[in-house]
Amino acid sequence: MNPETGVMAGQCVLVTGAGRGVGKRLALGFANAGARLALLARSKPELDLAKLEIEHAGGMALRLRCDVRDYEQIAAAVERTRSNLGVVDVLVTAAGIQGPIGPLADVKPKAWAETIEINLIGVMNSIRAVLPDMIKRRSGKIIVLSGSGAAFARPNFSAYAAAKAALVRMVESVALEVRDDNVQINCMGPGGVYTHMTDEILQAGERAGSKEIETAEEIRRTGGVPFEQQMELALFLASPRSNHITGKFLHVNDTWKRLEKANMHPEAFTLRRVLKVGRGAPVTE
């Protein structure tokens, strides 16, 4: 499916990590759907290119050079967005790094800690900066990109996995805090796509492990999950169709479409990923 032009018209979407990778993909998709985009990243050249691509396609974008580790920078970026594009209706947190690759016994503690600071604290800063306005307006959508490591162990990528798992539990917790304020916050697993992180795995060689190398080679060959599949879930989570869904961890490969009209087990699509097997009791994935 191609994002339907106009479905996000009038909406302001702030995307962190919008200069490259999945963040840029989603930013372009939301712009194509009619949203006004606030693009946040550390790299000015990458921001310039993303803004140019959006404007060449007829969209509107604001560049915000910012480090998500610094709350004051994030708060200033949100204020600038409010002044230029209006209040943030949808926040997409895509900023992140892969971190050190290799067994924990061999990695540098400083690099491990930096991964947590960017991938977890940076997301917390971003959410904290937009929440007051959303609560005051009683309206808002937050989409936190999570992924491999959140639902299963990922040896040789312990910093990345730890941060992603922590994100899911943070989202579950914050979702309960703002449930009565009509603010929905969910995690989205975008699936594997070819980005600079794919190349980092391949360059790491045996430090990454044979399974990771095999997966990265397949993603490089095929390109990974199609953009349309990712965008379909992102648009769903950003729309009123998902107003009853919050505190969940949805992956692009999940059968999430049935959730629009169906009830679910309270712990389904959470960090525990409860599944129903036949007629038996719920089990954890």
C-alpha positions in Angstrom: 0.0 0.0 0.0 1.2 3.5 -0.8 0.4 6.0 2.0 -2.8 7.7 0.9 -2.2 11.3 0.1 -4.0 13.7 2.4 -4.9 11.3 5.3 -2.6 13.3 7.6 -3.5 16.7 6.3 -3.4 19.4 9.0 -1.3 17.2 11.3 2.1 18.1 12.6 4.5 15.2 12.9 7.9 15.4 14.7 10.3 12.7 13.8 13.6 12.2 15.6 16.4 10.5 13.8 14.8 11.8 10.6 18.1 12.2 8.7 18.5 8.6 7.6 17.3 5.0 8.0 13.8 4.2 9.1 13.3 7.6 10.6 13.8 9.3 7.2 11.6 6.6 5.5 8.7 7.4 7.9 9.2 11.2 7.7 8.9 11.0 3.9 5.8 8.8 4.2 4.1 11.1 6.6 4.9 14.1 4.4 3.5 12.2 1.4 0.3 11.7 3.5 -0.1 15.4 3.9 1.5 16.0 7.3 3.7 19.0 8.2 7.1 17.5 9.2 9.5 18.6 11.9 12.8 16.8 11.1 15.1 16.3 14.0 18.7 14.9 13.8 22.3 15.7 14.7 23.6 15.8 11.1 22.9 19.0 9.2 23.7 17.5 5.7 21.3 14.7 6.3 18.6 17.0 7.5 19.1 19.3 4.5 18.7 16.3 2.2 15.6 15.0 3.9 14.0 18.5 3.9 14.9 18.9 0.2 13.3 15.5 -0.7 10.1 16.4 1.1 9.8 19.8 -0.4 10.5 18.5 -3.9 7.6 16.2 -3.5 5.4 19.2 -2.5 5.5 18.7 1.3 6.5 21.0 4.2 9.4 20.4 6.5 11.3 22.2 9.3 14.8 21.2 10.1 15.8 20.9 13.8 19.4 20.1 14.5 19.4 18.5 17.9 21.0 15.9 20.2 18.3 13.8 21.9 20.5 13.3 24.9 20.1 16.9 25.8 16.6 17.6 27.1 17.0 21.4 26.8 17.8 21.0 23.1 14.7 18.8 22.6 12.5 21.2 24.5 13.7 24.1 22.4 13.1 22.1 19.2 9.5 21.4 20.3 9.0 25.1 21.0 10.4 26.0 17.6 8.1 23.4 16.0 5.1 24.9 17.8 6.0 28.4 16.6 6.5 27.4 13.0 4.2 24.4 12.3 1.8 24.3 15.3 1.6 21.9 18.2 3.0 18.4 17.7 0.1 16.0 17.0 2.3 12.9 16.4 5.8 12.1 17.8 7.9 9.4 16.1 11.1 8.5 18.0 13.5 6.9 15.5 16.8 8.4 16.7 19.2 5.7 17.8 22.5 3.9 17.3 23.4 0.2 17.2 26.1 0.6 19.8 29.1 -1.7 20.4 29.0 -5.1 18.6 30.6 -8.1 20.3 30.5 -10.0 23.6 29.9 -7.9 26.7 33.3 -9.0 28.1 35.0 -7.3 25.2 33.0 -4.1 24.7 34.0 -0.7 26.0 31.7 0.3 28.9 31.6 3.9 27.7 30.2 2.9 24.3 27.7 0.6 26.0 26.5 3.5 28.2 26.3 5.9 25.3 23.9 3.5 23.5 21.6 3.5 26.5 21.8 7.3 26.7 20.8 7.8 23.1 18.4 4.9 22.6 16.6 5.1 25.9 17.2 8.5 27.6 16.9 10.2 24.3 13.5 8.7 23.7 12.4 9.7 27.3 13.6 13.3 26.6 11.6 13.4 23.4 8.4 12.1 25.0 8.8 14.3 28.0 9.1 17.4 25.8 5.8 16.8 23.9 3.6 15.3 26.6 2.5 18.4 28.5 0.9 19.9 25.3 -0.7 16.6 24.4 -2.2 16.2 27.9 -3.4 19.8 27.9 -5.1 19.4 24.5 -6.3 15.9 25.4 -5.0 14.6 22.1 -1.7 13.0 20.9 0.0 10.1 19.4 3.5 8.8 20.2 5.2 6.1 18.2 8.4 4.7 19.6 10.5 2.5 17.3 11.6 -0.6 19.0 12.7 -3.9 17.5 15.1 -6.8 17.8 16.2 -7.3 21.3 12.9 -6.2 22.8 11.1 -9.5 22.2 14.0 -11.9 22.3 17.7 -12.1 23.4 20.3 -10.7 21.0 23.8 -11.9 21.9 26.7 -9.6 20.9 24.2 -6.6 20.8 23.5 -6.4 24.6 23.4 -2.5 24.7 21.0 -2.2 21.8 18.8 -5.1 23.1 18.7 -3.7 26.6 17.7 -0.3 25.4 15.0 -1.6 23.2 13.5 -3.9 25.8 13.5 -1.0 28.3 11.7 1.2 25.8 8.8 -1.3 25.6 8.3 -1.3 29.4 8.7 2.5 29.6 5.9 2.8 26.9 3.7 0.4 28.8 4.1 2.4 32.0 3.7 5.9 30.4 0.6 4.7 28.5 -1.1 4.0 31.8 -0.2 7.4 33.1 -1.8 9.2 30.2 -4.6 6.8 29.4 -7.3 9.1 30.7 -5.8 12.1 28.8 -6.6 10.7 25.4 -2.9 10.3 24.5 -1.8 7.0 23.0 1.8 5.8 23.1 2.9 2.5 21.4 6.0 0.8 20.3 6.4 -0.1 16.6 8.8 -2.8 15.4 9.7 -1.8 11.8 11.4 -5.0 10.9 14.8 -5.3 9.3 15.6 -2.9 6.5 18.9 -2.0 4.7 20.5 0.9 6.5 23.9 1.9 7.7 23.3 -0.4 10.7 23.2 -3.4 8.3 26.7 -2.4 7.0 28.0 -2.1 10.6 27.0 -5.7 11.2 28.6 -6.9 8.1 31.8 -5.0 8.9 31.9 -6.4 12.4 32.3 -9.9 11.0 32.6 -12.7 13.6 32.0 -10.2 16.5 28.4 -10.0 15.4 27.8 -13.8 15.2 26.9 -16.0 12.3 23.1 -15.6 12.7 23.4 -11.8 12.6 25.7 -11.9 9.5 23.3 -14.2 7.7 20.3 -11.9 8.5 22.2 -8.8 7.4 23.3 -10.4 4.2 19.7 -11.3 3.4 18.5 -7.8 4.2 21.3 -6.3 2.0 20.2 -8.6 -0.8 16.5 -8.0 -0.6 16.3 -4.5 1.0 14.3 -5.9 3.9 10.7 -5.0 4.9 9.0 -3.0 2.2 8.4 0.7 3.0 4.7 0.4 2.3 4.3 -2.3 5.0 6.1 -0.1 7.6 4.1 3.0 6.6 0.8 1.2 6.8 1.4 0.4 10.5 2.8 3.9 11.3 -0.3 5.6 9.8 -2.6 3.3 11.7 -0.9 4.1 15.0 -1.0 7.8 14.1 -4.7 7.8 13.3 -8.0 7.8 15.3 -8.4 4.2 14.2 -6.0 3.2 17.0 -7.4 5.4 19.7 -8.3 2.3 21.8 -4.8 0.9 21.5 -2.0 2.1 23.9 0.9 0.6 25.7 1.4 -2.0 23.0 4.4 -3.3 21.0 3.3 -4.0 17.5 5.6 -5.4 14.8 5.0 -5.0 11.1 4.7 -8.7 10.8 2.1 -9.1 13.5 -1.6 -9.6 12.5 -2.2 -6.1 13.8 -5.1 -5.2 11.4 -7.5 -7.2 13.4 -6.9 -5.0 16.4 -8.9 -2.2 14.9 -12.1 -3.9 15.8 -11.1 -6.8 18.1 -10.5 -7.1 21.8 -7.2 -8.6 23.0 -5.7 -10.2 26.0 -4.5 -7.4 28.3 -0.9 -8.7 28.1 -0.9 -9.4 24.3 1.5 -7.3 22.4 3.3 -6.2 25.5 6.9 -6.9 26.6 5.7 -10.4 27.7 4.0 -10.9 24.3 1.2 -13.2 25.6 -0.1 -15.6 23.0 -3.2 -17.8 22.9 -2.4 -21.3 21.9 -5.4 -23.4 20.8 -7.8 -23.9 23.6 -5.1 -23.8 26.3 -4.1 -21.1 28.7 -2.1 -18.1 27.6 1.6 -18.6 27.2 4.4 -16.1 26.9 6.4 -15.8 23.7 
